Each structure stands twice: as C-alpha cells, then as structure tokens.
Amino acid sequence: MREWSNWSGLESARPERVVQPRDVGEVVAEVERARAERRTVKMVGTGHSFTAISAPEHTMLTPGGMTGLLSVDREAMTATAWAGTPLKVLNAELERLGLSLHNMGDIAEQTLAGATSTGTHGTGGIAAGLAAQLAGLELVTGTGELLRAGPEENPEVFAAARVGLGALGVLTTLTFRVEPSFLLEAREQPMSWAEALGSFDQMAAESHHVDMYWFPHTDRMLTKRNDRLDADLSEAEPVGRLRGWLDDEFLSNTLFGWLTAGANHAPRVIPSMNRVSARVLGARTYSDVAHRVFTSPRRVVFREMEYAVPREAGLDVLREARRLVDSSGLRISFPVEIRVAPADDIALSTAAGRDSLYLAFHTHRDADHRAYFALLEPMLRAHEGRPHWGKVHTLTAADLAPVYPRFEEFLALRDRLDPDRVFANDYLRRVLGD
Ligand SMILES: Cc1cc2nc3c(=O)[nH]c(=O)nc-3n(C[C@H](O)[C@H](O)[C@H](O)COP(=O)(O)OP(=O)(O)OC[C@H]3O[C@@H](n4cnc5c(N)ncnc54)[C@H](O)[C@@H]3O)c2cc1C
C-alpha cells in the first residue's frame, strides 16, 4: 500500500493497488479489472489540485509510464502528447521545435491531463484555459473502450471530456493547437487599488494577458501585463540572473515563505507585512519566450479557493470581497489574484458560455483557511460563481447544476461512458452525484 497526498498536504488517501501503465492496453486492462471487481480506478496527475478530485480509492494509476511528445502536425499546427506529460516537458519540447501553446497558468508542474481535466487557466488571450486549446483527445472509457474525440469525431464527447474531472475516462493522449514560438513582454507595475480598478478594463482591452494581485489590508495592487512582441526570439530581454533570483526566488518565494510562516504566529503584523511586500515588488519590464513569462516557481506551499464570476460583475465582486475582508477581523497574508478569460464552449469549464473574471484567495499552508474561504464563498455564489474544480470549495451537485446550463448533458455522458462508476471517488460523488 502506498499513501497518496496532494501538493498542499490537504488531502490524502491509501489506495489498495498502485499501477504505472506503460501503454493503452495496460490502462484498458486496469479499467476492465476494476469494473469486473466492482471497484474504482483513478489516474492521478502530480497532485496539484487542492481538492480531493484525484484521490484514489482502490487502484491508483500513476502517469509516469506514458509521458512525452508523440507527434507534431505542422500543417494543422497541432501537437499530440501522452496525457501524463508534465506541462513543463511539453513546453520544453515545443520550444525546441520553435512552437508554443497559446496561453497557460502560473506554473508548469502539472500533467497535461490533470491541468485540462480541472479547467486550469491563465488570463486573457483568445483562450485562457488549456482545455480550450485542445484539438482532440483519446480516452479509455469506464467500459474499457478506447474513444477518440474532436470537433468532428464524437463531438459530444469532445464537448465534455476536455474538462472531464477524471469522471469520463482515462485520457491517454491530448492534441493541442500550437503556434510558432513568440516573445512576451511583461510589464509589472505596482498601483493603488483605485488606479488598478479604474484602469483594469482598459488594460484588459489593450493587453493580451492581464493579471493583478491585491495585498489584503492595504491599498496596493501589483499589476502584470503581458504583450506579444512582433520580434525575433533572439531579441528577448529576460530578467538578469541576479534580479531574477532576487525577485522570483528570494522575494517571491524564500522571503515570502519566511514572512508568511512567521505571520501565522503573529497575525497582528500581517497588514504592515503586506504593505512592505507590496512595496518591495517594484516595477520591472522584461521579455522572454512565452512559457517562461507565463509561469514561475511557487515554492511556498499554500491553500487556494478560486471562483469564476461573470466578467461584467467581476470588479464589483472584488470590491465586495475587500469589504468583507476589511470588516472580518481576519488577517490574510497572501495576495488575491485577479484574472480574466474569454467564454469557451466546454460543458463544465468555469468559463463555459460566458466571459469570466477569476478571483483566487490563498492562505499559507499552516494557516487555517476555513474561516477566510467561508467568509467569501456565499458572496461568490450569490454572483453565480463557479468554483475551480481543482481548488477548495464546498459545493455539491445540487449547487452546481444551476450555474452550469450543460450540467445534465455532462451527467448523461457520464452515465454512458462510465455506467458502473469505475472512476468515482468521494469528490466526484459530491460534485456530480452518485
Ligand atoms: C502552485 C499551484 C499553482 C497553480 N496555478 C494554477 C493556475 O495558474 N491556474 C489554474 O487554473 N490552476 C492552477 N492550479 C491548479 C492546478 O492546475 C490544477 O489543480 C490541476 O488539476 C493540477 O494538475 P495535476 O497534474 O496535479 O492533476 P491532479 O490534481 O493530480 O488531478 C486532477 C484531476 O485530473 C484527473 N486526471 C489526471 N490524469 C488524468 C488522465 N490521464 N485521464 C483522466 N483524468 C486524469 C485526476 O483524476 C483528477 O480528477 C495551481 C495549483 C498549484 C498547486
């Protein structure tokens, strides 16, 4: 028996069997075995979900035996990889071939299947979510059938399985739309709360990718605008090694880790600490190959809740979140991250059918996140908020159905592809029903 636990340390499980399949046939065999024995089987990623979405109950499949880039179609501009490939490996392989994904989130540690299955997203662009950049997929269903899906082939499966929560099958390969490598210029700039909110819509309209961080108990925001440069890759002007180490490693990880860990024992200092944190991260501009600008190391372990709300209500929801935090007496040491996404056409994507604004709330691993998240969650729900599938939330299927117009369609497909609930676990029973 081997213990499984997630990155944040919030969830753990003890699967009865652990298998690392090396090909599709071995995945099929494990699914058929689980079905015959009326047990469950769960392919895990790297455990970067804060929820127990990937918690295995009986058999745990690990992704390490099926990783790497499989093929590139330069005419169609697509790349196909094993679904268990870490995002950082795909990024490196694509860079070597002069190619890139269009957009990505804050880190690149996750597996491709784990990231897409929970609706992992970045900000802005023509597609913020990784799943919305898929052109095709292959999965082994709960009856052991290997299915291929894309816009033309099994389109109803494609519509749901791109953000499938691990409930529809074991993804074996994923095909992404890619584009030639490009440079991104990042402009990081501290602003006051009023200036940042006042200019947010304009920044989001003018820049390809806009991200903001509000430091609770302060009036300070850090804004980050990423724009595509029409320049050769050799013209990149990355952050110098020393400045990069100082900003991204020392200030954003090492020092931040010490401060937030220390603040757990002296919450009174948090407002002053946040004011200092907001000031030391000064303005800077740099450019680099896209994936190195989108993603950065996150070594301080935290807990996170993130909700997508309709884009037009988003800044008012943020203002309401600030009012709640200010009047709560809680002391929050981690910034609140604000991002946007264009609507997509995936049944359970948090951006399904509507332009969205994402609000992400974090606490240090050793701080109790429950009071903070409980303070905000009812307000986010009142604004038709949809929780990130991989981040802490308390919603059930009955709560989720009203905010997803295609919820029933997803459940019907689950009945078809996994009639015996081979892929079930407690999290899926809660958010989708038995
Ligand atoms: C530090 C940090 C930063 C993050 N940044 C962002 C961000 O910027 N944007 C964002 O949206 N999210 C972000 N996340 C959340 C993260 O991207 C998601 O939780 C993602 O699901 C993690 O991928 P994973 O490989 O760890 O998958 P896991 O968490 O292990 O699994 C997630 C789900 O995928 C399923 N799954 C895995 N492999 C397969 C497969 N082959 N077939 C079918 N199902 C499969 C699992 O069963 C489970 O249901 C972050 C998380 C952390 C810890």
The ligand as an SDF file (V2000), in Angstrom:
LIG
                    3D

 53 58  0  0  0  0  0  0  0  0999 V2000
    1.1760   26.1000   -7.0230 C   0  0  0  0  0  0  0  0  0  0  0  0
   -0.0570   25.8930   -7.8670 C   0  0  0  0  0  0  0  0  0  0  0  0
   -0.3390   26.7930   -8.8910 C   0  0  0  0  0  0  0  0  0  0  0  0
   -1.4870   26.6330   -9.6730 C   0  0  0  0  0  0  0  0  0  0  0  0
   -1.7490   27.5500  -10.6610 N   0  0  0  0  0  0  0  0  0  0  0  0
   -2.8970   27.4530  -11.3580 C   0  0  0  0  0  0  0  0  0  0  0  0
   -3.2280   28.4320  -12.3530 C   0  0  0  0  0  0  0  0  0  0  0  0
   -2.4790   29.3790  -12.6210 O   0  0  0  0  0  0  0  0  0  0  0  0
   -4.4200   28.3060  -12.9940 N   0  0  0  0  0  0  0  0  0  0  0  0
   -5.3060   27.2960  -12.7040 C   0  0  0  0  0  0  0  0  0  0  0  0
   -6.3880   27.2620  -13.2880 O   0  0  0  0  0  0  0  0  0  0  0  0
   -4.9970   26.3290  -11.8130 N   0  0  0  0  0  0  0  0  0  0  0  0
   -3.8160   26.3850  -11.1460 C   0  0  0  0  0  0  0  0  0  0  0  0
   -3.5180   25.4140  -10.2240 N   0  0  0  0  0  0  0  0  0  0  0  0
   -4.4070   24.2460  -10.1060 C   0  0  0  0  0  0  0  0  0  0  0  0
   -3.8990   23.0710  -10.9710 C   0  0  0  0  0  0  0  0  0  0  0  0
   -3.5540   23.4850  -12.2660 O   0  0  0  0  0  0  0  0  0  0  0  0
   -4.9940   22.0150  -11.1330 C   0  0  0  0  0  0  0  0  0  0  0  0
   -5.4670   21.6280   -9.8790 O   0  0  0  0  0  0  0  0  0  0  0  0
   -4.5300   20.7810  -11.9360 C   0  0  0  0  0  0  0  0  0  0  0  0
   -5.5820   19.8650  -11.9870 O   0  0  0  0  0  0  0  0  0  0  0  0
   -3.3610   20.0430  -11.3510 C   0  0  0  0  0  0  0  0  0  0  0  0
   -2.9180   19.0460  -12.2770 O   0  0  0  0  0  0  0  0  0  0  0  0
   -2.2930   17.6830  -11.7490 P   0  0  0  0  0  0  0  0  0  0  0  0
   -1.4850   17.0850  -12.8370 O   0  0  0  0  0  0  0  0  0  0  0  0
   -1.6200   17.9290  -10.4660 O   0  0  0  0  0  0  0  0  0  0  0  0
   -3.6100   16.8030  -11.5660 O   0  0  0  0  0  0  0  0  0  0  0  0
   -4.2390   16.1770  -10.2430 P   0  0  0  0  0  0  0  0  0  0  0  0
   -4.5490   17.2670   -9.3020 O   0  0  0  0  0  0  0  0  0  0  0  0
   -3.4160   15.0520   -9.7650 O   0  0  0  0  0  0  0  0  0  0  0  0
   -5.5920   15.6020  -10.8560 O   0  0  0  0  0  0  0  0  0  0  0  0
   -6.6090   16.4630  -11.2900 C   0  0  0  0  0  0  0  0  0  0  0  0
   -7.7040   15.6810  -11.9960 C   0  0  0  0  0  0  0  0  0  0  0  0
   -7.2230   15.2010  -13.2500 O   0  0  0  0  0  0  0  0  0  0  0  0
   -7.5200   13.8410  -13.3600 C   0  0  0  0  0  0  0  0  0  0  0  0
   -6.5680   13.1920  -14.2360 N   0  0  0  0  0  0  0  0  0  0  0  0
   -5.2230   13.1910  -14.1590 C   0  0  0  0  0  0  0  0  0  0  0  0
   -4.7140   12.4580  -15.1770 N   0  0  0  0  0  0  0  0  0  0  0  0
   -5.7680   12.0020  -15.8810 C   0  0  0  0  0  0  0  0  0  0  0  0
   -5.8950   11.2150  -17.0560 C   0  0  0  0  0  0  0  0  0  0  0  0
   -4.8340   10.7400  -17.7070 N   0  0  0  0  0  0  0  0  0  0  0  0
   -7.1300   10.9640  -17.5060 N   0  0  0  0  0  0  0  0  0  0  0  0
   -8.2330   11.4400  -16.8860 C   0  0  0  0  0  0  0  0  0  0  0  0
   -8.1660   12.1890  -15.7840 N   0  0  0  0  0  0  0  0  0  0  0  0
   -6.9430   12.4750  -15.2980 C   0  0  0  0  0  0  0  0  0  0  0  0
   -7.4430   13.3220  -11.9410 C   0  0  0  0  0  0  0  0  0  0  0  0
   -8.0920   12.0870  -11.8010 O   0  0  0  0  0  0  0  0  0  0  0  0
   -8.2000   14.4350  -11.2500 C   0  0  0  0  0  0  0  0  0  0  0  0
   -9.5630   14.2850  -11.4680 O   0  0  0  0  0  0  0  0  0  0  0  0
   -2.3720   25.5260   -9.4310 C   0  0  0  0  0  0  0  0  0  0  0  0
   -2.0850   24.6250   -8.4130 C   0  0  0  0  0  0  0  0  0  0  0  0
   -0.9360   24.7940   -7.6290 C   0  0  0  0  0  0  0  0  0  0  0  0
   -0.6470   23.8090   -6.5260 C   0  0  0  0  0  0  0  0  0  0  0  0
  1  2  1  0
  2  3  1  0
  2 52  2  0
  3  4  2  0
  4  5  1  0
  4 50  1  0
  5  6  2  0
  6  7  1  0
  6 13  1  0
  7  8  2  0
  7  9  1  0
  9 10  1  0
 10 11  2  0
 10 12  1  0
 12 13  2  0
 13 14  1  0
 14 15  1  0
 14 50  1  0
 15 16  1  0
 16 17  1  0
 16 18  1  0
 18 19  1  0
 18 20  1  0
 20 21  1  0
 20 22  1  0
 22 23  1  0
 23 24  1  0
 24 25  2  0
 24 26  1  0
 24 27  1  0
 27 28  1  0
 28 29  2  0
 28 30  1  0
 28 31  1  0
 31 32  1  0
 32 33  1  0
 33 34  1  0
 33 48  1  0
 34 35  1  0
 35 36  1  0
 35 46  1  0
 36 37  1  0
 36 45  1  0
 37 38  2  0
 38 39  1  0
 39 40  1  0
 39 45  2  0
 40 41  1  0
 40 42  2  0
 42 43  1  0
 43 44  2  0
 44 45  1  0
 46 47  1  0
 46 48  1  0
 48 49  1  0
 50 51  2  0
 51 52  1  0
 52 53  1  0
M  END
$$$$
